[in-house]
Amino acid sequence: MVELLSLEMAVARLRAKRAELSLKQAKAMLYDNHGLAVSLALCSRIRVGQARARAARRRLLKMVPSTSALRDTAP
């Protein structure tokens, strides 16, 4: 049980880091002058990236309280 929870937390942390990295890359590309169409596409990508990063952090935070509860009840 603990290994499964530990694996789920690792996956959630990885998902959050990937979303934040993707967001950072999209923002960096936005500052380069690629033209209007590319900038609009990047703005959309940034909005989606922000939503993914928030969702990944929320999932990770939901797991953290449950792990502390498991540690408190462990013999």
mmCIF file of the N, C-alpha and C atoms, coordinates in Angstrom:
data_MODEL
# 
_entry.id   MODEL 
# 
loop_
_atom_site.group_PDB 
_atom_site.id 
_atom_site.type_symbol 
_atom_site.label_atom_id 
_atom_site.label_alt_id 
_atom_site.label_comp_id 
_atom_site.label_asym_id 
_atom_site.label_entity_id 
_atom_site.label_seq_id 
_atom_site.pdbx_PDB_ins_code 
_atom_site.Cartn_x 
_atom_site.Cartn_y 
_atom_site.Cartn_z 
_atom_site.occupancy 
_atom_site.B_iso_or_equiv 
_atom_site.pdbx_formal_charge 
_atom_site.auth_seq_id 
_atom_site.auth_comp_id 
_atom_site.auth_asym_id 
_atom_site.auth_atom_id 
_atom_site.pdbx_PDB_model_num 
ATOM 1   N N  . MET A 1 1  ? 0.817  -1.190 0.000   1.00 0.00 ? 1  MET A N  1 
ATOM 2   C CA . MET A 1 1  ? 0.000  0.000  0.000   1.00 0.00 ? 1  MET A CA 1 
ATOM 3   C C  . MET A 1 1  ? 0.863  1.258  0.000   1.00 0.00 ? 1  MET A C  1 
ATOM 4   N N  . VAL A 1 2  ? 1.881  1.278  0.826   1.00 0.00 ? 2  VAL A N  1 
ATOM 5   C CA . VAL A 1 2  ? 2.750  2.449  0.909   1.00 0.00 ? 2  VAL A CA 1 
ATOM 6   C C  . VAL A 1 2  ? 3.518  2.632  -0.397  1.00 0.00 ? 2  VAL A C  1 
ATOM 7   N N  . GLU A 1 3  ? 3.949  1.504  -1.017  1.00 0.00 ? 3  GLU A N  1 
ATOM 8   C CA . GLU A 1 3  ? 4.689  1.599  -2.270  1.00 0.00 ? 3  GLU A CA 1 
ATOM 9   C C  . GLU A 1 3  ? 3.811  2.178  -3.372  1.00 0.00 ? 3  GLU A C  1 
ATOM 10  N N  . LEU A 1 4  ? 2.540  1.770  -3.401  1.00 0.00 ? 4  LEU A N  1 
ATOM 11  C CA . LEU A 1 4  ? 1.618  2.269  -4.411  1.00 0.00 ? 4  LEU A CA 1 
ATOM 12  C C  . LEU A 1 4  ? 1.395  3.763  -4.232  1.00 0.00 ? 4  LEU A C  1 
ATOM 13  N N  . LEU A 1 5  ? 1.214  4.190  -3.018  1.00 0.00 ? 5  LEU A N  1 
ATOM 14  C CA . LEU A 1 5  ? 1.018  5.606  -2.733  1.00 0.00 ? 5  LEU A CA 1 
ATOM 15  C C  . LEU A 1 5  ? 2.272  6.395  -3.074  1.00 0.00 ? 5  LEU A C  1 
ATOM 16  N N  . SER A 1 6  ? 3.411  5.832  -2.766  1.00 0.00 ? 6  SER A N  1 
ATOM 17  C CA . SER A 1 6  ? 4.678  6.473  -3.076  1.00 0.00 ? 6  SER A CA 1 
ATOM 18  C C  . SER A 1 6  ? 4.854  6.607  -4.588  1.00 0.00 ? 6  SER A C  1 
ATOM 19  N N  . LEU A 1 7  ? 4.462  5.574  -5.330  1.00 0.00 ? 7  LEU A N  1 
ATOM 20  C CA . LEU A 1 7  ? 4.535  5.615  -6.789  1.00 0.00 ? 7  LEU A CA 1 
ATOM 21  C C  . LEU A 1 7  ? 3.581  6.662  -7.346  1.00 0.00 ? 7  LEU A C  1 
ATOM 22  N N  . GLU A 1 8  ? 2.369  6.714  -6.807  1.00 0.00 ? 8  GLU A N  1 
ATOM 23  C CA . GLU A 1 8  ? 1.392  7.703  -7.260  1.00 0.00 ? 8  GLU A CA 1 
ATOM 24  C C  . GLU A 1 8  ? 1.888  9.121  -7.001  1.00 0.00 ? 8  GLU A C  1 
ATOM 25  N N  . MET A 1 9  ? 2.522  9.340  -5.858  1.00 0.00 ? 9  MET A N  1 
ATOM 26  C CA . MET A 1 9  ? 3.054  10.671 -5.559  1.00 0.00 ? 9  MET A CA 1 
ATOM 27  C C  . MET A 1 9  ? 4.188  11.024 -6.504  1.00 0.00 ? 9  MET A C  1 
ATOM 28  N N  . ALA A 1 10 ? 5.037  10.053 -6.820  1.00 0.00 ? 10 ALA A N  1 
ATOM 29  C CA . ALA A 1 10 ? 6.136  10.302 -7.749  1.00 0.00 ? 10 ALA A CA 1 
ATOM 30  C C  . ALA A 1 10 ? 5.602  10.658 -9.131  1.00 0.00 ? 10 ALA A C  1 
ATOM 31  N N  . VAL A 1 11 ? 4.571  9.959  -9.563  1.00 0.00 ? 11 VAL A N  1 
ATOM 32  C CA . VAL A 1 11 ? 3.959  10.250 -10.864 1.00 0.00 ? 11 VAL A CA 1 
ATOM 33  C C  . VAL A 1 11 ? 3.334  11.644 -10.849 1.00 0.00 ? 11 VAL A C  1 
ATOM 34  N N  . ALA A 1 12 ? 2.672  12.000 -9.765  1.00 0.00 ? 12 ALA A N  1 
ATOM 35  C CA . ALA A 1 12 ? 2.049  13.319 -9.656  1.00 0.00 ? 12 ALA A CA 1 
ATOM 36  C C  . ALA A 1 12 ? 3.106  14.423 -9.654  1.00 0.00 ? 12 ALA A C  1 
ATOM 37  N N  . ARG A 1 13 ? 4.214  14.199 -8.944  1.00 0.00 ? 13 ARG A N  1 
ATOM 38  C CA . ARG A 1 13 ? 5.297  15.193 -8.947  1.00 0.00 ? 13 ARG A CA 1 
ATOM 39  C C  . ARG A 1 13 ? 5.886  15.347 -10.343 1.00 0.00 ? 13 ARG A C  1 
ATOM 40  N N  . LEU A 1 14 ? 6.082  14.232 -11.028 1.00 0.00 ? 14 LEU A N  1 
ATOM 41  C CA . LEU A 1 14 ? 6.620  14.261 -12.388 1.00 0.00 ? 14 LEU A CA 1 
ATOM 42  C C  . LEU A 1 14 ? 5.667  14.991 -13.327 1.00 0.00 ? 14 LEU A C  1 
ATOM 43  N N  . ARG A 1 15 ? 4.377  14.731 -13.195 1.00 0.00 ? 15 ARG A N  1 
ATOM 44  C CA . ARG A 1 15 ? 3.377  15.393 -14.032 1.00 0.00 ? 15 ARG A CA 1 
ATOM 45  C C  . ARG A 1 15 ? 3.397  16.900 -13.793 1.00 0.00 ? 15 ARG A C  1 
ATOM 46  N N  . ALA A 1 16 ? 3.513  17.307 -12.540 1.00 0.00 ? 16 ALA A N  1 
ATOM 47  C CA . ALA A 1 16 ? 3.551  18.735 -12.215 1.00 0.00 ? 16 ALA A CA 1 
ATOM 48  C C  . ALA A 1 16 ? 4.808  19.381 -12.781 1.00 0.00 ? 16 ALA A C  1 
ATOM 49  N N  . LYS A 1 17 ? 5.946  18.714 -12.650 1.00 0.00 ? 17 LYS A N  1 
ATOM 50  C CA . LYS A 1 17 ? 7.195  19.276 -13.175 1.00 0.00 ? 17 LYS A CA 1 
ATOM 51  C C  . LYS A 1 17 ? 7.160  19.383 -14.692 1.00 0.00 ? 17 LYS A C  1 
ATOM 52  N N  . ARG A 1 18 ? 6.602  18.366 -15.361 1.00 0.00 ? 18 ARG A N  1 
ATOM 53  C CA . ARG A 1 18 ? 6.504  18.410 -16.820 1.00 0.00 ? 18 ARG A CA 1 
ATOM 54  C C  . ARG A 1 18 ? 5.603  19.544 -17.277 1.00 0.00 ? 18 ARG A C  1 
ATOM 55  N N  . ALA A 1 19 ? 4.480  19.734 -16.593 1.00 0.00 ? 19 ALA A N  1 
ATOM 56  C CA . ALA A 1 19 ? 3.557  20.806 -16.953 1.00 0.00 ? 19 ALA A CA 1 
ATOM 57  C C  . ALA A 1 19 ? 4.219  22.163 -16.757 1.00 0.00 ? 19 ALA A C  1 
ATOM 58  N N  . GLU A 1 20 ? 4.949  22.330 -15.667 1.00 0.00 ? 20 GLU A N  1 
ATOM 59  C CA . GLU A 1 20 ? 5.627  23.603 -15.421 1.00 0.00 ? 20 GLU A CA 1 
ATOM 60  C C  . GLU A 1 20 ? 6.745  23.841 -16.430 1.00 0.00 ? 20 GLU A C  1 
ATOM 61  N N  . LEU A 1 21 ? 7.474  22.798 -16.809 1.00 0.00 ? 21 LEU A N  1 
ATOM 62  C CA . LEU A 1 21 ? 8.532  22.932 -17.810 1.00 0.00 ? 21 LEU A CA 1 
ATOM 63  C C  . LEU A 1 21 ? 7.948  23.298 -19.167 1.00 0.00 ? 21 LEU A C  1 
ATOM 64  N N  . SER A 1 22 ? 6.860  22.652 -19.546 1.00 0.00 ? 22 SER A N  1 
ATOM 65  C CA . SER A 1 22 ? 6.202  22.954 -20.812 1.00 0.00 ? 22 SER A CA 1 
ATOM 66  C C  . SER A 1 22 ? 5.712  24.397 -20.830 1.00 0.00 ? 22 SER A C  1 
ATOM 67  N N  . LEU A 1 23 ? 5.171  24.845 -19.714 1.00 0.00 ? 23 LEU A N  1 
ATOM 68  C CA . LEU A 1 23 ? 4.701  26.223 -19.596 1.00 0.00 ? 23 LEU A CA 1 
ATOM 69  C C  . LEU A 1 23 ? 5.862  27.201 -19.722 1.00 0.00 ? 23 LEU A C  1 
ATOM 70  N N  . LYS A 1 24 ? 6.971  26.898 -19.075 1.00 0.00 ? 24 LYS A N  1 
ATOM 71  C CA . LYS A 1 24 ? 8.144  27.767 -19.143 1.00 0.00 ? 24 LYS A CA 1 
ATOM 72  C C  . LYS A 1 24 ? 8.680  27.853 -20.578 1.00 0.00 ? 24 LYS A C  1 
ATOM 73  N N  . GLN A 1 25 ? 8.708  26.718 -21.290 1.00 0.00 ? 25 GLN A N  1 
ATOM 74  C CA . GLN A 1 25 ? 9.187  26.704 -22.671 1.00 0.00 ? 25 GLN A CA 1 
ATOM 75  C C  . GLN A 1 25 ? 8.267  27.513 -23.580 1.00 0.00 ? 25 GLN A C  1 
ATOM 76  N N  . ALA A 1 26 ? 6.960  27.392 -23.379 1.00 0.00 ? 26 ALA A N  1 
ATOM 77  C CA . ALA A 1 26 ? 6.010  28.141 -24.200 1.00 0.00 ? 26 ALA A CA 1 
ATOM 78  C C  . ALA A 1 26 ? 6.154  29.639 -23.962 1.00 0.00 ? 26 ALA A C  1 
ATOM 79  N N  . LYS A 1 27 ? 6.352  30.031 -22.705 1.00 0.00 ? 27 LYS A N  1 
ATOM 80  C CA . LYS A 1 27 ? 6.541  31.453 -22.410 1.00 0.00 ? 27 LYS A CA 1 
ATOM 81  C C  . LYS A 1 27 ? 7.826  31.980 -23.036 1.00 0.00 ? 27 LYS A C  1 
ATOM 82  N N  . ALA A 1 28 ? 8.883  31.176 -23.010 1.00 0.00 ? 28 ALA A N  1 
ATOM 83  C CA . ALA A 1 28 ? 10.147 31.591 -23.625 1.00 0.00 ? 28 ALA A CA 1 
ATOM 84  C C  . ALA A 1 28 ? 9.986  31.750 -25.132 1.00 0.00 ? 28 ALA A C  1 
ATOM 85  N N  . MET A 1 29 ? 9.246  30.848 -25.760 1.00 0.00 ? 29 MET A N  1 
ATOM 86  C CA . MET A 1 29 ? 9.020  30.937 -27.203 1.00 0.00 ? 29 MET A CA 1 
ATOM 87  C C  . MET A 1 29 ? 8.167  32.144 -27.557 1.00 0.00 ? 29 MET A C  1 
ATOM 88  N N  . LEU A 1 30 ? 7.271  32.544 -26.663 1.00 0.00 ? 30 LEU A N  1 
ATOM 89  C CA . LEU A 1 30 ? 6.401  33.686 -26.921 1.00 0.00 ? 30 LEU A CA 1 
ATOM 90  C C  . LEU A 1 30 ? 7.215  34.972 -27.046 1.00 0.00 ? 30 LEU A C  1 
ATOM 91  N N  . TYR A 1 31 ? 8.298  35.071 -26.293 1.00 0.00 ? 31 TYR A N  1 
ATOM 92  C CA . TYR A 1 31 ? 9.107  36.284 -26.326 1.00 0.00 ? 31 TYR A CA 1 
ATOM 93  C C  . TYR A 1 31 ? 9.943  36.396 -27.598 1.00 0.00 ? 31 TYR A C  1 
ATOM 94  N N  . ASP A 1 32 ? 10.149 35.285 -28.303 1.00 0.00 ? 32 ASP A N  1 
ATOM 95  C CA . ASP A 1 32 ? 10.791 35.354 -29.614 1.00 0.00 ? 32 ASP A CA 1 
ATOM 96  C C  . ASP A 1 32 ? 9.744  35.860 -30.601 1.00 0.00 ? 32 ASP A C  1 
ATOM 97  N N  . ASN A 1 33 ? 10.165 36.593 -31.600 1.00 0.00 ? 33 ASN A N  1 
ATOM 98  C CA . ASN A 1 33 ? 9.223  37.165 -32.558 1.00 0.00 ? 33 ASN A CA 1 
ATOM 99  C C  . ASN A 1 33 ? 8.978  36.168 -33.687 1.00 0.00 ? 33 ASN A C  1 
ATOM 100 N N  . HIS A 1 34 ? 7.874  35.404 -33.595 1.00 0.00 ? 34 HIS A N  1 
ATOM 101 C CA . HIS A 1 34 ? 7.561  34.399 -34.609 1.00 0.00 ? 34 HIS A CA 1 
ATOM 102 C C  . HIS A 1 34 ? 6.394  34.808 -35.492 1.00 0.00 ? 34 HIS A C  1 
ATOM 103 N N  . GLY A 1 35 ? 5.747  35.882 -35.201 1.00 0.00 ? 35 GLY A N  1 
ATOM 104 C CA . GLY A 1 35 ? 4.582  36.292 -35.977 1.00 0.00 ? 35 GLY A CA 1 
ATOM 105 C C  . GLY A 1 35 ? 3.299  36.122 -35.179 1.00 0.00 ? 35 GLY A C  1 
ATOM 106 N N  . LEU A 1 36 ? 2.235  36.690 -35.726 1.00 0.00 ? 36 LEU A N  1 
ATOM 107 C CA . LEU A 1 36 ? 0.965  36.732 -35.013 1.00 0.00 ? 36 LEU A CA 1 
ATOM 108 C C  . LEU A 1 36 ? 0.347  35.349 -34.824 1.00 0.00 ? 36 LEU A C  1 
ATOM 109 N N  . ALA A 1 37 ? 0.315  34.545 -35.872 1.00 0.00 ? 37 ALA A N  1 
ATOM 110 C CA . ALA A 1 37 ? -0.334 33.230 -35.782 1.00 0.00 ? 37 ALA A CA 1 
ATOM 111 C C  . ALA A 1 37 ? 0.357  32.347 -34.749 1.00 0.00 ? 37 ALA A C  1 
ATOM 112 N N  . VAL A 1 38 ? 1.672  32.355 -34.753 1.00 0.00 ? 38 VAL A N  1 
ATOM 113 C CA . VAL A 1 38 ? 2.421  31.537 -33.800 1.00 0.00 ? 38 VAL A CA 1 
ATOM 114 C C  . VAL A 1 38 ? 2.215  32.070 -32.384 1.00 0.00 ? 38 VAL A C  1 
ATOM 115 N N  . SER A 1 39 ? 2.179  33.386 -32.236 1.00 0.00 ? 39 SER A N  1 
ATOM 116 C CA . SER A 1 39 ? 1.965  33.978 -30.913 1.00 0.00 ? 39 SER A CA 1 
ATOM 117 C C  . SER A 1 39 ? 0.591  33.609 -30.359 1.00 0.00 ? 39 SER A C  1 
ATOM 118 N N  . LEU A 1 40 ? -0.428 33.617 -31.221 1.00 0.00 ? 40 LEU A N  1 
ATOM 119 C CA . LEU A 1 40 ? -1.766 33.229 -30.769 1.00 0.00 ? 40 LEU A CA 1 
ATOM 120 C C  . LEU A 1 40 ? -1.799 31.763 -30.356 1.00 0.00 ? 40 LEU A C  1 
ATOM 121 N N  . ALA A 1 41 ? -1.133 30.921 -31.118 1.00 0.00 ? 41 ALA A N  1 
ATOM 122 C CA . ALA A 1 41 ? -1.072 29.497 -30.769 1.00 0.00 ? 41 ALA A CA 1 
ATOM 123 C C  . ALA A 1 41 ? -0.328 29.305 -29.448 1.00 0.00 ? 41 ALA A C  1 
ATOM 124 N N  . LEU A 1 42 ? 0.739  30.069 -29.250 1.00 0.00 ? 42 LEU A N  1 
ATOM 125 C CA . LEU A 1 42 ? 1.497  29.960 -28.004 1.00 0.00 ? 42 LEU A CA 1 
ATOM 126 C C  . LEU A 1 42 ? 0.684  30.449 -26.812 1.00 0.00 ? 42 LEU A C  1 
ATOM 127 N N  . CYS A 1 43 ? -0.119 31.492 -27.006 1.00 0.00 ? 43 CYS A N  1 
ATOM 128 C CA . CYS A 1 43 ? -0.978 31.970 -25.914 1.00 0.00 ? 43 CYS A CA 1 
ATOM 129 C C  . CYS A 1 43 ? -1.961 30.881 -25.504 1.00 0.00 ? 43 CYS A C  1 
ATOM 130 N N  . SER A 1 44 ? -2.511 30.194 -26.495 1.00 0.00 ? 44 SER A N  1 
ATOM 131 C CA . SER A 1 44 ? -3.415 29.086 -26.197 1.00 0.00 ? 44 SER A CA 1 
ATOM 132 C C  . SER A 1 44 ? -2.673 27.977 -25.463 1.00 0.00 ? 44 SER A C  1 
ATOM 133 N N  . ARG A 1 45 ? -1.468 27.674 -25.926 1.00 0.00 ? 45 ARG A N  1 
ATOM 134 C CA . ARG A 1 45 ? -0.658 26.634 -25.279 1.00 0.00 ? 45 ARG A CA 1 
ATOM 135 C C  . ARG A 1 45 ? -0.318 27.022 -23.841 1.00 0.00 ? 45 ARG A C  1 
ATOM 136 N N  . ILE A 1 46 ? -0.055 28.302 -23.615 1.00 0.00 ? 46 ILE A N  1 
ATOM 137 C CA . ILE A 1 46 ? 0.268  28.779 -22.265 1.00 0.00 ? 46 ILE A CA 1 
ATOM 138 C C  . ILE A 1 46 ? -0.947 28.626 -21.349 1.00 0.00 ? 46 ILE A C  1 
ATOM 139 N N  . ARG A 1 47 ? -2.143 28.992 -21.852 1.00 0.00 ? 47 ARG A N  1 
ATOM 140 C CA . ARG A 1 47 ? -3.352 28.847 -21.035 1.00 0.00 ? 47 ARG A CA 1 
ATOM 141 C C  . ARG A 1 47 ? -3.594 27.388 -20.658 1.00 0.00 ? 47 ARG A C  1 
ATOM 142 N N  . VAL A 1 48 ? -3.433 26.504 -21.630 1.00 0.00 ? 48 VAL A N  1 
ATOM 143 C CA . VAL A 1 48 ? -3.614 25.075 -21.365 1.00 0.00 ? 48 VAL A CA 1 
ATOM 144 C C  . VAL A 1 48 ? -2.541 24.584 -20.398 1.00 0.00 ? 48 VAL A C  1 
ATOM 145 N N  . GLY A 1 49 ? -1.310 25.051 -20.578 1.00 0.00 ? 49 GLY A N  1 
ATOM 146 C CA . GLY A 1 49 ? -0.218 24.663 -19.688 1.00 0.00 ? 49 GLY A CA 1 
ATOM 147 C C  . GLY A 1 49 ? -0.450 25.117 -18.260 1.00 0.00 ? 49 GLY A C  1 
ATOM 148 N N  . GLN A 1 50 ? -0.983 26.325 -18.106 1.00 0.00 ? 50 GLN A N  1 
ATOM 149 C CA . GLN A 1 50 ? -1.287 26.820 -16.768 1.00 0.00 ? 50 GLN A CA 1 
ATOM 150 C C  . GLN A 1 50 ? -2.358 25.963 -16.103 1.00 0.00 ? 50 GLN A C  1 
ATOM 151 N N  . ALA A 1 51 ? -3.368 25.592 -16.870 1.00 0.00 ? 51 ALA A N  1 
ATOM 152 C CA . ALA A 1 51 ? -4.430 24.746 -16.317 1.00 0.00 ? 51 ALA A CA 1 
ATOM 153 C C  . ALA A 1 51 ? -3.884 23.371 -15.938 1.00 0.00 ? 51 ALA A C  1 
ATOM 154 N N  . ARG A 1 52 ? -3.025 22.802 -16.786 1.00 0.00 ? 52 ARG A N  1 
ATOM 155 C CA . ARG A 1 52 ? -2.440 21.493 -16.487 1.00 0.00 ? 52 ARG A CA 1 
ATOM 156 C C  . ARG A 1 52 ? -1.560 21.555 -15.249 1.00 0.00 ? 52 ARG A C  1 
ATOM 157 N N  . ALA A 1 53 ? -0.783 22.628 -15.115 1.00 0.00 ? 53 ALA A N  1 
ATOM 158 C CA . ALA A 1 53 ? 0.098  22.770 -13.955 1.00 0.00 ? 53 ALA A CA 1 
ATOM 159 C C  . ALA A 1 53 ? -0.725 22.908 -12.672 1.00 0.00 ? 53 ALA A C  1 
ATOM 160 N N  . ARG A 1 54 ? -1.800 23.701 -12.725 1.00 0.00 ? 54 ARG A N  1 
ATOM 161 C CA . ARG A 1 54 ? -2.668 23.847 -11.548 1.00 0.00 ? 54 ARG A CA 1 
ATOM 162 C C  . ARG A 1 54 ? -3.309 22.517 -11.172 1.00 0.00 ? 54 ARG A C  1 
ATOM 163 N N  . ALA A 1 55 ? -3.799 21.796 -12.181 1.00 0.00 ? 55 ALA A N  1 
ATOM 164 C CA . ALA A 1 55 ? -4.448 20.504 -11.917 1.00 0.00 ? 55 ALA A CA 1 
ATOM 165 C C  . ALA A 1 55 ? -3.456 19.506 -11.333 1.00 0.00 ? 55 ALA A C  1 
ATOM 166 N N  . ALA A 1 56 ? -2.240 19.491 -11.849 1.00 0.00 ? 56 ALA A N  1 
ATOM 167 C CA . ALA A 1 56 ? -1.226 18.559 -11.343 1.00 0.00 ? 56 ALA A CA 1 
ATOM 168 C C  . ALA A 1 56 ? -0.852 18.893 -9.902  1.00 0.00 ? 56 ALA A C  1 
ATOM 169 N N  . ARG A 1 57 ? -0.717 20.187 -9.591  1.00 0.00 ? 57 ARG A N  1 
ATOM 170 C CA . ARG A 1 57 ? -0.407 20.578 -8.212  1.00 0.00 ? 57 ARG A CA 1 
ATOM 171 C C  . ARG A 1 57 ? -1.558 20.223 -7.269  1.00 0.00 ? 57 ARG A C  1 
ATOM 172 N N  . ARG A 1 58 ? -2.806 20.417 -7.749  1.00 0.00 ? 58 ARG A N  1 
ATOM 173 C CA . ARG A 1 58 ? -3.967 20.065 -6.927  1.00 0.00 ? 58 ARG A CA 1 
ATOM 174 C C  . ARG A 1 58 ? -4.000 18.575 -6.622  1.00 0.00 ? 58 ARG A C  1 
ATOM 175 N N  . ARG A 1 59 ? -3.724 17.744 -7.651  1.00 0.00 ? 59 ARG A N  1 
ATOM 176 C CA . ARG A 1 59 ? -3.706 16.294 -7.429  1.00 0.00 ? 59 ARG A CA 1 
ATOM 177 C C  . ARG A 1 59 ? -2.627 15.916 -6.433  1.00 0.00 ? 59 ARG A C  1 
ATOM 178 N N  . LEU A 1 60 ? -1.480 16.557 -6.543  1.00 0.00 ? 60 LEU A N  1 
ATOM 179 C CA . LEU A 1 60 ? -0.382 16.261 -5.628  1.00 0.00 ? 60 LEU A CA 1 
ATOM 180 C C  . LEU A 1 60 ? -0.738 16.671 -4.203  1.00 0.00 ? 60 LEU A C  1 
ATOM 181 N N  . LEU A 1 61 ? -1.358 17.825 -4.047  1.00 0.00 ? 61 LEU A N  1 
ATOM 182 C CA . LEU A 1 61 ? -1.737 18.287 -2.712  1.00 0.00 ? 61 LEU A CA 1 
ATOM 183 C C  . LEU A 1 61 ? -2.819 17.416 -2.086  1.00 0.00 ? 61 LEU A C  1 
ATOM 184 N N  . LYS A 1 62 ? -3.679 16.824 -2.915  1.00 0.00 ? 62 LYS A N  1 
ATOM 185 C CA . LYS A 1 62 ? -4.697 15.921 -2.373  1.00 0.00 ? 62 LYS A CA 1 
ATOM 186 C C  . LYS A 1 62 ? -4.062 14.667 -1.798  1.00 0.00 ? 62 LYS A C  1 
ATOM 187 N N  . MET A 1 63 ? -2.930 14.254 -2.348  1.00 0.00 ? 63 MET A N  1 
ATOM 188 C CA . MET A 1 63 ? -2.257 13.045 -1.874  1.00 0.00 ? 63 MET A CA 1 
ATOM 189 C C  . MET A 1 63 ? -1.482 13.285 -0.592  1.00 0.00 ? 63 MET A C  1 
ATOM 190 N N  . VAL A 1 64 ? -0.966 14.467 -0.398  1.00 0.00 ? 64 VAL A N  1 
ATOM 191 C CA . VAL A 1 64 ? -0.108 14.753 0.752   1.00 0.00 ? 64 VAL A CA 1 
ATOM 192 C C  . VAL A 1 64 ? -0.828 14.550 2.080   1.00 0.00 ? 64 VAL A C  1 
ATOM 193 N N  . PRO A 1 65 ? -2.043 15.074 2.296   1.00 0.00 ? 65 PRO A N  1 
ATOM 194 C CA . PRO A 1 65 ? -2.714 14.825 3.574   1.00 0.00 ? 65 PRO A CA 1 
ATOM 195 C C  . PRO A 1 65 ? -2.994 13.344 3.812   1.00 0.00 ? 65 PRO A C  1 
ATOM 196 N N  . SER A 1 66 ? -3.294 12.596 2.767   1.00 0.00 ? 66 SER A N  1 
ATOM 197 C CA . SER A 1 66 ? -3.584 11.177 2.961   1.00 0.00 ? 66 SER A CA 1 
ATOM 198 C C  . SER A 1 66 ? -2.336 10.411 3.378   1.00 0.00 ? 66 SER A C  1 
ATOM 199 N N  . THR A 1 67 ? -1.152 10.848 2.941   1.00 0.00 ? 67 THR A N  1 
ATOM 200 C CA . THR A 1 67 ? 0.069  10.158 3.353   1.00 0.00 ? 67 THR A CA 1 
ATOM 201 C C  . THR A 1 67 ? 0.367  10.421 4.817   1.00 0.00 ? 67 THR A C  1 
ATOM 202 N N  . SER A 1 68 ? 0.122  11.634 5.283   1.00 0.00 ? 68 SER A N  1 
ATOM 203 C CA . SER A 1 68 ? 0.374  11.912 6.696   1.00 0.00 ? 68 SER A CA 1 
ATOM 204 C C  . SER A 1 68 ? -0.628 11.159 7.565   1.00 0.00 ? 68 SER A C  1 
ATOM 205 N N  . ALA A 1 69 ? -1.846 10.971 7.086   1.00 0.00 ? 69 ALA A N  1 
ATOM 206 C CA . ALA A 1 69 ? -2.838 10.203 7.840   1.00 0.00 ? 69 ALA A CA 1 
ATOM 207 C C  . ALA A 1 69 ? -2.419 8.743  7.911   1.00 0.00 ? 69 ALA A C  1 
ATOM 208 N N  . LEU A 1 70 ? -1.845 8.222  6.830   1.00 0.00 ? 70 LEU A N  1 
ATOM 209 C CA . LEU A 1 70 ? -1.380 6.833  6.840   1.00 0.00 ? 70 LEU A CA 1 
ATOM 210 C C  . LEU A 1 70 ? -0.224 6.650  7.819   1.00 0.00 ? 70 LEU A C  1 
ATOM 211 N N  . ARG A 1 71 ? 0.670  7.614  7.867   1.00 0.00 ? 71 ARG A N  1 
ATOM 212 C CA . ARG A 1 71 ? 1.808  7.508  8.785   1.00 0.00 ? 71 ARG A CA 1 
ATOM 213 C C  . ARG A 1 71 ? 1.343  7.554  10.233  1.00 0.00 ? 71 ARG A C  1 
ATOM 214 N N  . ASP A 1 72 ? 0.314  8.360  10.511  1.00 0.00 ? 72 ASP A N  1 
ATOM 215 C CA . ASP A 1 72 ? -0.183 8.472  11.882  1.00 0.00 ? 72 ASP A CA 1 
ATOM 216 C C  . ASP A 1 72 ? -0.862 7.192  12.353  1.00 0.00 ? 72 ASP A C  1 
ATOM 217 N N  . THR A 1 73 ? -1.468 6.447  11.434  1.00 0.00 ? 73 THR A N  1 
ATOM 218 C CA . THR A 1 73 ? -2.171 5.228  11.823  1.00 0.00 ? 73 THR A CA 1 
ATOM 219 C C  . THR A 1 73 ? -1.297 3.989  11.726  1.00 0.00 ? 73 THR A C  1 
ATOM 220 N N  . ALA A 1 74 ? -0.098 4.114  11.190  1.00 0.00 ? 74 ALA A N  1 
ATOM 221 C CA . ALA A 1 74 ? 0.787  2.948  11.050  1.00 0.00 ? 74 ALA A CA 1 
ATOM 222 C C  . ALA A 1 74 ? 1.264  2.491  12.425  1.00 0.00 ? 74 ALA A C  1 
ATOM 223 N N  . PRO A 1 75 ? 1.357  1.153  12.621  1.00 0.00 ? 75 PRO A N  1 
ATOM 224 C CA . PRO A 1 75 ? 1.794  0.644  13.938  1.00 0.00 ? 75 PRO A CA 1 
ATOM 225 C C  . PRO A 1 75 ? 3.266  0.871  14.186  1.00 0.00 ? 75 PRO A C  1 
# 
